[in-house]
Amino acid sequence: MPQADFSSPMLWAVLIGWILSVVLHEFAHGLVAYLGGDYTIRERGGLTLNPLQYVDPVMSIVLPLLFLAMGGIPLPGGATYVRTDLLRSRLWMSAMSAAGPLMNFLLFVGLALSLNPRLGWVNPLTPVVDWTPAQKLVGALAFLELLAVLLNLVPVPPLDGFQIIAPYLARDTREKLTRGPAAFGLFFFYFLLLQSAHFIEFAYRIMRPISEALGVPFHELVQAARLVLFGEV
């Protein structure tokens, strides 16, 4: 497994870009929650672009440290605390949960489209290793945003994919899956699944046609991400 190159300014640039995207992801949750009836989220400071507002002990500290210990990239997550009892309907609950991944997808589209050769910024004949630092950075972030959408939509608590369907589950089922050993076991299994080459291959099969529908070869995004994060293709 390749090791992160923490001496590279490009890696730190990606980490900063990632943190900004986490802020937008959580802000999207909060905005839809506010529109859906949680008037308290504004009073609690949940509608802000301040990264500190979204720090979560597990998603922002424990998991990144675990990834770092395993030789990976310590990309932090975040959390927005919503009064779901104030939301007007189950549809609003699902919309609030879907807002975060949707923000990631919109960021991916914006980043990927800038790499479409028709726009003239990237020469299709130039290999990724010869891209400018800005082009590599955009390619790496586009890859990470699309990967984040896919990983976050897996229906495992506490991920957004589960929260989207949770309002439509029986109450006892929902509580069993989100509390105690079942919740820990499901997330631990998901964590192990992420280490599987078969899972990554499956993820790439989904990501590739989405990227290429925007006119950007998926392998270029992969190469840009590997160059920025690990210093190698």
N, C-alpha and C positions, 0 to 999 in steps of 0.2 A: 504494500500500500504506500503510495507516495506521501511524503511528509510536507506539511505546510512550510512555506518559506517566509518566516516572520521578519526577515531582513529586507524584504521587498516592499518598497513604498506602495506598489500596486495592490498588494494584499491589504494593507491598511486602508487604502482608498476604497476597496470593496467592502471592508468591514463598516466604514463610515456610511457608504451608500446603502448597505444592508440595514443598518440601524435606522436610517431615514425611512426606509421602506416599511420597517416594523412600526414606526410611529404612524405612518399613513394607514397601515393596516388596522391598527388599533383605533385610530381616529375614525375610520370608516365604521367600525363596530359602534362606537359611541354616537356618531351622528345619526345612524339609522335607529339606534335605541332611543335617542332623544325625539326623533320624528315619530317613533312608534309609541311614545307615551312615558318614557322614563325621564321625567322632568328633573329628577335629582342628579342626573349625571353631569349636568352643567354646573350645578352647585358644588359638586364634589371635584370639579376640575377635570372631568373626563373628556371635555372637548378642548383639547390643547395639542400643540405640536411639541410640547416639552417631553423629551424621552424619559425623564425621571418619573413622570406620572404613570408610565406603563411598566415599570420594573416589577417583575414577579420573581419570588425567591427560587422557584424551580426552573421556569422557562428562561429566565434572564441570567441566572447564576449557576445553579446546580448542573443543568444539562450542558451548557457551554463548557464548564470545567471538565465534565465527563468526556465530552467530545475531544477536548484538548488533551486529556490524559491518554486517550486512545489514538492520538496522533492525527486527529482530524482538525477541522476548522471550527473554532468556538463561536459560531454564529448565534447570537442571543435571540430569544423570543420576547414576548411581552404578554400583558393581560389587561383587559378592560373589565371592570366590575359593573355589571348591569343589574338593575332591579327588574328581573323578568316578570315579577308579579304586577308591574305597572304597565307592561306592554299590552296593547289593545287586543291582540289575538295571537293564535299560534303562528299565523302567517307572518306577523311582525317579528316573532321570535326567530323564525327561520331566516327571514330577510336580514335581521341583525347579524346572525351567525354567518350568513353568506357574504355579507358586505366586505369582510376582511379579505377572503380569497379573491373576490371580485376586484378589489383594489390592486392586489398583486398581479392579477391578470392584465389589468389596464396598464400597469407599469411595464409589464412584459411587452405588451403590444407597442407602447411608445418607444421603448428601447430597441426592440427588434426591427420596427419599421425604419428606424434611423440607419440600420445596417443594410437595408434593401438596396442593391446596386443601382436600381432605377433612380434613387434620390441623389446619386452622384458622390456621396461621402466616401463610400468604400468601392475600390476598384475590384471587380470580380476576379481579375487575373492575379491579384496580390494574395499570396498565401497568408494565413492568419499570423504566422510567426513574424511577418513583416508589417503587420498592422501598426498603426500609431498606438501609443499608450492609451489614448482616449478611446480608440476603437476597441481595443482589447478590454478595457474597463467596462464599456457599454455591453460588449458581448458576454462578459462574465456575469454581469448583473442581470442581463436578460435571461440567461440560463438559470440563475438562482431564483429569479422571480417565478418562472414557469415551473420549476421543480417545487417551489414552495406551494404553489397552487395545488399541484397534484398530491403532495404529501399531506397537506392540510385538509384535503377533502376525503381522506380515508376515514370511514365512520368508526373511529375509535375514540372513546372519551379520554381526554377532554378536548380533542381536536374539533375544529369547526365542522368537519364533515359529520361528526356525530351530533353536534349541537343543532345542525340543520334539521335532522330527522327526529331528534329527541322529543319535541313537542307532540309528535304524533304517536309516541310509544305509550303503552300503559304505564301508569305512575309507578307501580311496583317494579316493573321491568326497568324503567329508567333509573330508579333508585338503586337497584341491584348492580347495574352496570356502571354507575358513577360513584359508588361508595364502597369502601372496604376492599377485600382481597380481589374481587372481580375487576375493579377499576385498575388496580395496580398490575394484576396479571395481564390484562389486555394491553396496557400501555407497554409493559415489559416485553411482551411478545412482539408488539409493533416495533419496538426499539431493536430487537434482534433481527426482525425481518429487514430492517433498513440496511443491515450489514450483508445481506445476501446478494450475490451477483445476479441471481435470477430476478430479484425484485428490481434491481437497477435496470436490467435489460427490459423488463416489462414497462418500467417508467419511461425509458427512452422510446419504446414503441409508441407510446401515447404522445410524448412530447414532439417527436420528429414531424408528424404531419401538421401539427399546429404551427410549428416554426416555419415549415416550408410553405404553408398556406399564405404566410406573410412575405414570401419571396426570399427567405433567409435560410440557407442550408443549415440543418441542425448540427452537422458535424463541425461547422465553424463556431457555433456557440460553445460546444463541448471543448473544442481546442482552446478557445479564448479563456474559458473558465480554468482549464488545467494550467495554462500558461500563467495566469494571474495568481491562482491559488497555490500552485506547486512549482512553478518555474519550469515546467516541462509539458510537452504535448502528450 
